[in-house]
Amino acid sequence: MDTAALDEIREAMGEARTLDLLALVAADLNRRFGSEASQDLAFDAHAMPGTAGLFGVRMLAGVCREVEAACQSGAALHHIESMRRFNNRF
């Protein structure tokens, strides 16, 4: 995690608002990737890297790009498990 990016957000918005935003991102991750049945997985994977990058979570952005590519090629199941492992860390 890029703590400098998170520190910038914390400085600009304050600790409480930053924590609120991180909670929203965590809830969004769970909503988007909590189920293997998501029919919009490619769309969701495309939407998340910008948010992840904003908070300095570049690893998540990279995994999302892999998931999107896998959806487009039909090989998404392996990457669904990657997203679940990442999501379970939070």
BELNORJO-V24503 format. One line per field, one symbol per residue. psi: psi as a letter, one per 40 degrees, with the letter a starting at -180 (. if undefined). Layout:
psi = ???
This chain:
psi = hgddddddddddeiddddddddddddddddddeeheehefddddddddddddddeegdddddddddddddddeefddddddddddddee.
